[in-house]
Amino acid sequence: MTDILVIGGGIIGLSTAIALSQRGAKVTIVERDICGKGATWAAAGMLAPEAECLEGSLLEFGLRSREMYPQWISSLMRLSGLDCGYWCCGIIAPIFSERDRLVLSQHPKYIDKSQSHQRQSGLGDSILGSLWLPEDGQVSNRKLAQALITAARALSIKILEGVTVYEIARDRDRVTHLETSAGKLQSDRYVLATGAWTRSLLALPIKPIKGQMLSVFDGDRKLQKVIYAPNCYIVPRQDGTIVIGATVEDKGFAQGNTGAGIAQLLNNAIAVYPAIADMPITETWWGFRPHAPNEIPILGVSDYENLILATGHYRNGILFAPITAKCVTDLIVDGIVDPMLSF
Ligand SMILES: Cc1cc2nc3c(=O)[nH]c(=O)nc-3n(C[C@H](O)[C@H](O)[C@H](O)COP(=O)(O)OP(=O)(O)OC[C@H]3O[C@@H](n4cnc5c(N)ncnc54)[C@H](O)[C@@H]3O)c2cc1C
């Protein structure tokens, strides 16, 4: 018997399981594959509420989560003994048209062309100015996933990998058990954190939005800031890997990289940071963002009293993980409904 069953072992399921366990709950994670291999593995790891131009309560949600990051990472590093590649390196959001430059020159974070080149050498000539967002940054999402898994194990969270949930069995307004590839699983409460695949278990308006990505290797390590351009972003890791993303494709769960997708990313990235043209390509991959209406995560209570929702984080699930884990845990353990849960 376990107090809480978390369905889905991505960043949202893992972070929530850890927060619940730290508040004394006995938690099990059910993951049909290997934890951290869904969108969590595919992401770029930007922590970018400002560069992403989030608005209103969603911006507040993102800013609060970004603020939580340093302490959250320290605690995960203590628990796991692993580095997470957290780097508050700042983001440059370049401007390419005179029209945008005129509008954005009023923005408090605007810097002109020469200031942009001073911030980061080697930017493309077509950049007319940029926004400099020093508090946005990045984390190595794959390293973070490993740290979360190790921390979860250190907290004695039971992780059932290779177990698919086929059905959330319900009786009136309660979940009674899960039908899974390992038989029936039962618990007091359930947290649904199945990302882009949520709809196969519950009729929620979540759909996959595919993103193709690639990485190159920068032996010189001269790129030290994330560059967030209108058609691509470029994320330098501290080990010299540069992650370039991402396409936005409404094509269901279509697998694989395409020539057009990778060509588009490379052409855009080379225009922004020309040195990329000579860097070796090290990897290509793709993933599925869990898109929810108005790009707002679906969090908190459901139609079933013992089923809590934590899904639909779309483009910002890496950023939103600490605040999601906290809000869902406060709701389950203390019954506190954070105003952030009702956007
Ligand atoms: C290309 C790309 C780039 C991105 N870049 C960024 C970024 O820079 N910054 C940012 O903040 N966010 C980014 N995101 C978004 C972020 O990755 C997601 O919002 C986040 O990973 C969602 O986490 P999750 O745990 O909900 O989903 P996932 O990581 O997809 O995890 C869901 C898990 O549920 C499991 N599962 C599903 N169905 C079942 C079932 N029936 N039974 C058992 N297990 C099941 C899956 O196997 C999976 O492991 C990006 C996403 C993509 C695809």
The ligand as an ORCA input file, in Angstrom:
! r2SCAN-3c Opt
* xyz 0 1
  C      11.750     20.083    -28.061
  C      11.322     20.584    -26.709
  C      11.993     21.657    -26.130
  C      11.596     22.121    -24.869
  N      12.309     23.122    -24.273
  C      11.966     23.547    -23.026
  C      12.718     24.551    -22.372
  O      13.724     25.041    -22.892
  N      12.328     24.956    -21.132
  C      11.221     24.431    -20.512
  O      10.897     24.866    -19.393
  N      10.484     23.461    -21.107
  C      10.831     23.013    -22.354
  N      10.094     22.050    -22.980
  C       8.871     21.585    -22.338
  C       9.143     20.563    -21.255
  O      10.054     19.613    -21.739
  C       7.829     19.884    -20.860
  O       6.852     20.845    -20.541
  C       8.055     18.994    -19.623
  O       9.115     18.094    -19.847
  C       6.791     18.247    -19.291
  O       7.124     17.336    -18.275
  P       6.163     16.124    -17.930
  O       6.776     15.409    -16.798
  O       4.767     16.625    -17.810
  O       6.161     15.264    -19.284
  P       7.174     14.147    -19.796
  O       8.576     14.505    -19.512
  O       6.819     13.865    -21.209
  O       6.832     12.914    -18.877
  C       5.597     12.240    -18.957
  C       5.899     10.798    -18.605
  O       4.672     10.087    -18.475
  C       4.879      8.776    -18.964
  N       3.581      8.196    -19.320
  C       2.707      8.670    -20.233
  N       1.624      7.887    -20.298
  C       1.814      6.881    -19.389
  C       1.045      5.754    -19.003
  N      -0.141      5.502    -19.555
  N       1.545      4.932    -18.050
  C       2.743      5.192    -17.463
  N       3.517      6.245    -17.805
  C       3.063      7.086    -18.759
  C       5.768      8.998    -20.175
  O       6.452      7.815    -20.552
  C       6.698     10.100    -19.689
  O       7.900      9.589    -19.122
  C      10.492     21.522    -24.206
  C       9.857     20.428    -24.777
  C      10.272     19.944    -26.010
  C       9.600     18.737    -26.599
*
